[in-house]
Amino acid sequence: MQNAVQYQPASQGSALTLVEMEQQRAGEVVGVSAAWRKLLMQAEMAAPHLQVGTIEGEHGSGKQTLARYIFGRSQLADSAFRRRDAREWLATDANPATLAGFTYLDRVDLLAPPGQGLLLGVLKALQDRPPGRAIVLTSSETSLRQMAGQGLILPDLAFRLTAIRFAIPPLRQRREDVAPLAQALLERLCERYQQRPVLLGPGALARLLQHGWPGNVRELASVLETALLEAVNGVIRATDLAIPDGPVISQAPILSSQLDNLSLDAVIRHHVQYVLDLNRGNKLRAAQQLCISRSTLYRILANEGVLPGSKESSTTAQLE
């Protein structure tokens, strides 16, 4: 199908849940935005020296994925990754004397005052131990420092946890990551359901980019999974995407520095470059999404113009 984008599954194997696939890809993260690259750089710098830290981000934003990325670059990468609910862990296993390995405590922002006191005691005991034996990484959906300022969490606990802090921006603030995330999720879904490659049809990516994603990556995964099961003949159409109505995010805004050239050729080139950037420079995939041939894409990028008789064009390039 000429006007569709093909996504190949990574491999064929037994059916796995998305969580199990994520565990198998412990060191794999997906994103091309400047904010995401900066976050990964911070993680790579801090991970080898980490003893206590916190990941903050909205629900579904990828906190556990980042935690596994940090784990894979920590001093305890050869140990087990233990994920526990912070409240359950404090009630059953929070013994500083036996604490060892990499422990990821989820949702410390939900701890009641007694639990906060227990965790503070664990962290105080941990600081007296040689580094490299135990790492405690926590997660929160709310800024712990803001909670401390509002009297909702012990200030000493908040400051200890956020001395090393990783803040994940919501997906709506890093829209460049939607396309590569969708590709990766579709690959994993095809593997899970043991399906042949699926196609993201014309208009589907544009609809994904226009949504605000209040549920972040988790919502994107849910929408794509539903669409995959609704797809006809292996093609995900824009109408297959069960995205609720809501505010639409405009695409490819023209910057003020570009306002001196608003010819149709310039606007088309701007949009083509935007789609190319979303596809991380993959010209074949960008051309398929734009419903043009690669030769036309090359001519547009070479500033040869796309309109018959264009004054900016030395040769005529017809949209195909």
Secondary structure per residue as TSV (DSSP state, phi and psi in degrees):
chain	resnum	aa	ss	phi	psi
A	1	M	-	360.0	118.5
A	2	Q	T	-66.8	-38.5
A	3	N	T	-99.1	39.3
A	4	A	S	-136.4	157.9
A	5	V	E	-105.3	128.5
A	6	Q	E	-95.7	135.2
A	7	Y	E	-118.4	121.9
A	8	Q	-	-93.9	134.3
A	9	P	-	-68.4	147.8
A	10	A	S	-64.3	-40.1
A	11	S	-	-165.2	168.2
A	12	Q	-	-108.0	134.8
A	13	G	-	-166.9	-165.8
A	14	S	S	-66.9	152.8
A	15	A	-	-64.3	132.0
A	16	L	-	-130.1	151.5
A	17	T	-	-76.2	161.4
A	18	L	H	-62.3	-34.0
A	19	V	H	-64.8	-43.0
A	20	E	H	-64.2	-38.9
A	21	M	H	-63.9	-39.4
A	22	E	H	-63.5	-37.9
A	23	Q	H	-66.7	-35.0
A	24	Q	H	-70.6	-25.2
A	25	R	T	-106.2	51.1
A	26	A	T	-57.2	-33.5
A	27	G	T	-98.7	7.2
A	28	E	-	-97.9	123.5
A	29	V	-	-127.4	152.2
A	30	V	-	-124.4	128.8
A	31	G	-	164.2	145.8
A	32	V	-	-125.6	-5.4
A	33	S	S	-70.0	157.2
A	34	A	H	-62.5	-38.6
A	35	A	H	-64.7	-41.0
A	36	W	H	-70.0	-40.5
A	37	R	H	-64.1	-38.7
A	38	K	H	-63.9	-40.7
A	39	L	H	-63.4	-42.1
A	40	L	H	-65.9	-35.5
A	41	M	H	-64.4	-42.3
A	42	Q	H	-61.9	-41.3
A	43	A	H	-64.2	-41.8
A	44	E	H	-66.7	-33.6
A	45	M	H	-71.9	-39.9
A	46	A	H	-85.5	-32.0
A	47	A	G	-54.1	-45.1
A	48	P	G	-65.1	-17.4
A	49	H	G	-115.5	7.0
A	50	L	-	-72.9	137.4
A	51	Q	S	-125.4	-40.7
A	52	V	E	-140.4	136.3
A	53	G	E	-162.8	173.6
A	54	T	E	-140.1	140.2
A	55	I	E	-108.9	124.3
A	56	E	E	-114.6	137.5
A	57	G	-	178.8	158.2
A	58	E	-	-64.2	165.5
A	59	H	T	-60.9	136.5
A	60	G	T	77.1	10.4
A	61	S	S	-85.6	-9.2
A	62	G	S	107.7	30.2
A	63	K	H	-65.9	-43.2
A	64	Q	H	-68.4	-35.5
A	65	T	H	-60.7	-44.6
A	66	L	H	-66.9	-36.6
A	67	A	H	-61.1	-41.7
A	68	R	H	-68.2	-34.0
A	69	Y	H	-63.2	-44.6
A	70	I	H	-65.0	-43.6
A	71	F	H	-55.8	-43.4
A	72	G	T	-66.7	-13.5
A	73	R	T	-115.6	9.4
A	74	S	S	-90.5	174.4
A	75	Q	T	-68.3	-17.0
A	76	L	T	-109.0	27.9
A	77	A	T	-62.4	-23.4
A	78	D	T	-85.5	-4.9
A	79	S	S	-91.8	-173.3
A	80	A	-	-85.7	146.7
A	81	F	E	-90.6	111.0
A	82	R	E	-105.9	113.7
A	83	R	E	-103.6	126.5
A	84	R	E	-137.2	148.6
A	85	D	E	-68.2	129.7
A	86	A	H	-58.2	-39.5
A	87	R	H	-68.3	-42.3
A	88	E	H	-66.4	-42.0
A	89	W	H	-63.2	-43.7
A	90	L	H	-65.5	-28.5
A	91	A	H	-80.4	-18.7
A	92	T	H	-124.3	-39.9
A	93	D	T	-123.9	5.3
A	94	A	-	-78.3	72.9
A	95	N	-	-114.0	106.8
A	96	P	T	-57.3	-29.4
A	97	A	T	-68.7	-30.6
A	98	T	T	-106.1	2.2
A	99	L	-	-65.8	124.9
A	100	A	-	-155.3	159.3
A	101	G	E	80.9	-165.2
A	102	F	E	-103.3	117.3
A	103	T	E	-117.5	123.8
A	104	Y	E	-107.0	111.3
A	105	L	E	-99.6	116.1
A	106	D	E	-87.8	138.8
A	107	R	-	60.9	56.5
A	108	V	G	-68.7	-17.1
A	109	D	G	-69.3	-11.9
A	110	L	G	-95.0	0.3
A	111	L	-	-67.4	135.0
A	112	A	-	-76.7	164.4
A	113	P	H	-50.8	-42.9
A	114	P	H	-61.3	-40.2
A	115	G	H	-66.0	-36.8
A	116	Q	H	-61.4	-40.9
A	117	G	H	-65.1	-40.0
A	118	L	H	-63.3	-45.3
A	119	L	H	-64.9	-38.2
A	120	L	H	-61.1	-40.9
A	121	G	H	-62.7	-39.8
A	122	V	H	-61.8	-45.0
A	123	L	H	-66.3	-37.5
A	124	K	H	-64.5	-40.2
A	125	A	H	-68.8	-34.6
A	126	L	H	-66.8	-33.3
A	127	Q	T	-67.9	-18.5
A	128	D	T	-91.1	-0.8
A	129	R	S	-96.7	152.0
A	130	P	-	-59.0	142.1
A	131	P	T	-66.7	156.0
A	132	G	T	92.3	-1.5
A	133	R	S	-100.6	-32.3
A	134	A	E	-147.3	137.9
A	135	I	E	-129.4	132.2
A	136	V	E	-118.4	114.0
A	137	L	E	-115.5	126.6
A	138	T	E	-113.5	166.6
A	139	S	E	-131.7	153.1
A	140	S	E	-150.9	143.7
A	141	E	S	-90.6	-3.4
A	142	T	S	-129.8	149.4
A	143	S	-	-62.9	118.5
A	144	L	H	-66.8	-33.4
A	145	R	H	-68.4	-37.2
A	146	Q	H	-66.0	-40.1
A	147	M	H	-62.3	-39.1
A	148	A	H	-62.9	-40.3
A	149	G	H	-65.1	-25.4
A	150	Q	T	-94.5	3.1
A	151	G	T	76.0	20.5
A	152	L	S	-95.3	-12.1
A	153	I	S	-148.3	151.2
A	154	L	-	-60.3	124.4
A	155	P	H	-56.5	-41.4
A	156	D	H	-60.2	-41.1
A	157	L	H	-65.0	-46.3
A	158	A	H	-60.8	-42.6
A	159	F	H	-69.9	-35.9
A	160	R	H	-66.5	-43.0
A	161	L	H	-69.9	-32.1
A	162	T	T	-102.2	12.6
A	163	A	S	-58.9	-37.9
A	164	I	S	-117.9	112.1
A	165	R	E	-129.5	131.8
A	166	F	E	-115.7	115.8
A	167	A	E	-105.5	115.7
A	168	I	-	-88.4	120.6
A	169	P	-	-69.3	145.9
A	170	P	-	-63.6	157.0
A	171	L	G	-61.6	-30.2
A	172	R	G	-66.4	-19.4
A	173	Q	G	-95.6	-2.1
A	174	R	-	-137.6	63.6
A	175	R	G	-63.9	-20.9
A	176	E	G	-63.7	-19.5
A	177	D	G	-85.9	-9.4
A	178	V	H	-62.8	-47.4
A	179	A	H	-63.2	-51.9
A	180	P	H	-65.3	-33.5
A	181	L	H	-65.0	-42.4
A	182	A	H	-61.3	-41.8
A	183	Q	H	-61.7	-47.6
A	184	A	H	-64.0	-41.1
A	185	L	H	-66.4	-38.5
A	186	L	H	-65.6	-38.5
A	187	E	H	-59.8	-43.3
A	188	R	H	-70.6	-36.0
A	189	L	H	-68.2	-39.3
A	190	C	H	-61.6	-40.1
A	191	E	H	-65.7	-42.4
A	192	R	H	-63.0	-45.2
A	193	Y	H	-90.9	3.9
A	194	Q	T	53.5	46.3
A	195	Q	-	-102.1	157.1
A	196	R	-	-70.4	169.8
A	197	P	-	-54.2	140.6
A	198	V	E	-107.0	159.7
A	199	L	E	-113.5	134.9
A	200	L	E	-93.6	105.0
A	201	G	-	-71.4	173.0
A	202	P	T	-57.2	134.3
A	203	G	T	87.7	-15.3
A	204	A	H	-69.9	-46.2
A	205	L	H	-63.2	-40.3
A	206	A	H	-59.8	-38.7
A	207	R	H	-68.7	-38.1
A	208	L	H	-62.2	-39.7
A	209	L	H	-71.2	-24.7
A	210	Q	H	-82.6	-16.6
A	211	H	S	-81.2	148.1
A	212	G	-	-83.3	-14.4
A	213	W	-	50.9	63.2
A	214	P	T	-63.2	-25.5
A	215	G	T	-91.5	5.1
A	216	N	H	59.2	-144.6
A	217	V	H	-64.7	-34.1
A	218	R	H	-62.6	-40.2
A	219	E	H	-66.9	-41.6
A	220	L	H	-59.6	-43.8
A	221	A	H	-62.6	-40.3
A	222	S	H	-65.3	-44.1
A	223	V	H	-62.6	-43.1
A	224	L	H	-69.0	-35.8
A	225	E	H	-65.7	-43.4
A	226	T	H	-62.6	-42.5
A	227	A	H	-65.0	-37.8
A	228	L	H	-61.0	-40.5
A	229	L	H	-75.7	-20.2
A	230	E	H	-90.8	-13.8
A	231	A	-	-61.5	143.2
A	232	V	B	-107.4	127.5
A	233	N	T	56.4	35.1
A	234	G	T	73.7	18.8
A	235	V	E	-121.5	124.3
A	236	I	E	-88.8	113.4
A	237	R	-	-90.7	162.1
A	238	A	G	-57.8	-34.8
A	239	T	G	-73.2	-14.5
A	240	D	G	-79.9	-13.9
A	241	L	-	-83.4	109.9
A	242	A	-	-81.3	71.7
A	243	I	-	-103.3	123.3
A	244	P	-	-66.8	151.6
A	245	D	-	-65.0	142.2
A	246	G	-	-177.4	-171.7
A	247	P	-	-58.3	135.4
A	248	V	-	-97.6	130.8
A	249	I	-	-88.5	124.6
A	250	S	-	-66.4	152.6
A	251	Q	-	-109.4	152.2
A	252	A	S	44.8	60.3
A	253	P	-	-64.6	144.9
A	254	I	-	-87.6	124.7
A	255	L	-	-74.1	158.0
A	256	S	G	-61.6	-29.4
A	257	S	G	-69.8	-12.2
A	258	Q	G	-100.8	-0.4
A	259	L	T	-71.4	-11.5
A	260	D	T	-77.6	-9.0
A	261	N	-	-138.9	92.4
A	262	L	-	-111.7	30.3
A	263	S	-	-66.1	159.3
A	264	L	H	-61.7	-37.8
A	265	D	H	-59.9	-42.5
A	266	A	H	-66.5	-40.7
A	267	V	H	-64.5	-41.6
A	268	I	H	-64.3	-43.0
A	269	R	H	-62.4	-39.3
A	270	H	H	-61.8	-43.9
A	271	H	H	-68.1	-39.8
A	272	V	H	-61.9	-43.9
A	273	Q	H	-64.6	-36.5
A	274	Y	H	-62.3	-46.5
A	275	V	H	-65.8	-37.5
A	276	L	H	-63.5	-41.1
A	277	D	H	-63.9	-40.0
A	278	L	H	-60.5	-31.0
A	279	N	T	-96.8	18.1
A	280	R	T	53.7	40.0
A	281	G	T	84.3	1.8
A	282	N	-	-75.8	101.7
A	283	K	H	-69.6	-35.6
A	284	L	H	-63.3	-47.3
A	285	R	H	-66.2	-39.5
A	286	A	H	-62.9	-42.1
A	287	A	H	-63.7	-39.7
A	288	Q	H	-64.3	-41.3
A	289	Q	H	-67.8	-32.9
A	290	L	H	-83.4	-7.6
A	291	C	T	62.9	39.8
A	292	I	S	-131.1	166.4
A	293	S	-	-81.1	163.8
A	294	R	H	-66.3	-33.8
A	295	S	H	-64.2	-38.2
A	296	T	H	-65.8	-40.9
A	297	L	H	-59.7	-44.2
A	298	Y	H	-61.8	-39.9
A	299	R	H	-66.1	-39.8
A	300	I	H	-64.0	-45.4
A	301	L	H	-66.8	-24.9
A	302	A	T	-84.5	7.5
A	303	N	T	62.6	34.0
A	304	E	-	-90.3	-1.2
A	305	G	-	86.4	160.5
A	306	V	S	-129.3	-1.3
A	307	L	S	-110.9	141.6
A	308	P	T	-58.9	131.4
A	309	G	T	73.3	16.1
A	310	S	-	-62.5	136.5
A	311	K	T	-69.5	-21.9
A	312	E	T	-84.7	-5.2
A	313	S	-	-107.5	135.5
A	314	S	S	-90.8	-22.8
A	315	T	S	-135.7	154.3
A	316	T	-	-88.2	130.8
A	317	A	-	-117.9	117.3
A	318	Q	-	-93.7	134.6
A	319	L	-	-64.8	135.8
A	320	E	-	-110.2	360.0
